[in-house]
């Protein structure tokens, strides 16, 4: 007699048949609203799907901000622990879950820097590179052969400007998304972005690099 057994895995469902062979049938689409609703009711499996979706991105963001592998791992764990503890309070009022999550990471990293009262130098050779997500001129620049020089310049900037450029270059975020994370208006982010570009322009040109503003 044949019967079906449901096995769960991160991000989907696989069905197996008990006739000596296993058959993959289908994996449902990821619907974040549904997953969030389940997670907010305490469904740990649903929260695990959110973790699988965002953990690598949050870790890379934190590592770029701290330059320390151990601290990045610890802070990433704390981001998701805090998110799990407070996910019932999350409501989508024009702020997507990803921005809410990055906001938690932003605040924890800011506290990390304040606790140490120093600017961490990032080992360029060890920087993690996120998979490309579309054709974006600024992302392509960071991933080009000149990325080392550009990143060395970025790490000399004040933490707020470093954060802005990491979100812009590495995470490929819009000014509106960055504003939600940094707690600034879209206009304020755009203004800060252009001031930062002007500050870097001469250095970039000296090394035969270019960076286009929005």
VENMO-V79791 format. One record per run of one state. SS is the DSSP state (@ for helix, = for strand, . for the rest). FROM is the first residue (numbers start at 1). LEN is the number of residues. If there is no record, write none. Layout:
# VENMO-V79791
SS;FROM;LEN / SS;FROM;LEN
This chain:
# VENMO-V79791
.;1;3 / =;4;6 / .;10;2 / =;12;6 / .;18;14 / @;32;9 / .;41;3 / @;44;23 / .;67;2 / @;69;21 / .;90;7 / @;97;20 / .;117;7 / @;124;3 / .;127;10 / @;137;7 / .;144;3 / @;147;8 / .;155;4 / @;159;12 / .;171;4 / @;175;8 / .;183;3 / @;186;21 / .;207;8
